[in-house]
Amino acid sequence: MVKEQKSLFDTRRFKGEKSQSFNIEPPTAEKSVYASLPAYHAYLSTSGYAVTTPKDFTADIKRFGQFTGSKPIGEIMDVDIRQWITQLTPTMEPKTLSRKISAVGNYFKWLKAQKVIDENPAIGIYAPRLQAPLPDILFEGEVEQLLKSASSDPRTYLLVLLLLETGIKKSELQELRIRDFDLSNKYRAELWVKHTGKHVFKDRRLKLPTELVTVFNDYIEQYNVTDVLFPYTAKYIEKLLSKAGQNARIEKGITASLLRDMFVIRSVNQGMRMEEAFEKIGLSKSSYDDARKKYRRLTGSAL
């Protein structure tokens, strides 16, 4: 295993929460969890995960490593994981706890794939299903109000239009480049949403509304965009959306997630099958059941 991974672990460096950097060495069954963090972070960073996942999961496993101390990875058992979860449960929000359990499952799955361990001690340990509260969705009048207000600036208008008319995730939005858009025929404009690594199954081609072509070109010209469409942080994008809601005098919080929800809701209300809407937003089939329950409650008739 060392020979197979030598180039990756010898050339990359990992910077954790501490100021110093670490030379990356491959994990072994004799080393502690903490010693494997640089290699785990390198794996997450190069495997097509969401932008925040490497930092979040590495921090979660660091905390687990503090619990297991110097105990070798090869000696960790399911009881160790369950004891750690029991220790966390009384003081932690369910959503945060769920993520930490998911991180541990991902970590040991990685170790098993690297042949560091023969058996995965996290098998059978799952995060409890959480039912998130329903979003405070927009009425159609508020949608029109938001679009009208956003149209005063091509950047904000394009941002709102893309999220509202395609349902793409914020992380996908941040990866968009000019070359992903085919606007050669303004009546049949299309967008390619592309992924790498394990998420390539989410690649898809989406139709765009005719009005987006003009907005797109105005934005490119006014903001001198040459490659990445929105070269901004996730925080700044949310700030732009929040400001758009305030300018439209909408009291509900406008977020990328809400506009994604609105795409599904509006599509289903206009006659689209729910599964087709899920396919358009790139939803994993394993999430369909939970999504059906959520959107049936949001698109059903009032009680």
Buried (B, 14 or more C-beta within 10 A) or exposed (E): EEEEBEEBBEEBEBEBEEEEEBEBBBBBBEBBBBBBBBBBBBBBBEBBBEBEBBBBBBBBBBBBBEBBEEBBBBEBEBEBBBEBBEEBEEEBEEEEBBBBBBBBBBBBEBBBEBEBBEEBBBEEBEBEEEEEEEBEBBEEEBBEBBBEBBBEBBBBBBBBBBBBBBBBBBBBBBBBBEEBBEBEEBEEBBBBBBBEEEBEEBEBEBEBEEBBBEBBBBBBEEBEBEEEBBEBEBEEBBEBBEBBBEBBEBEBBBBBBBBBBBBBBBBBEEEBEBEEBBBBBBBEEEEBEBBEEBBEEBBEEEE
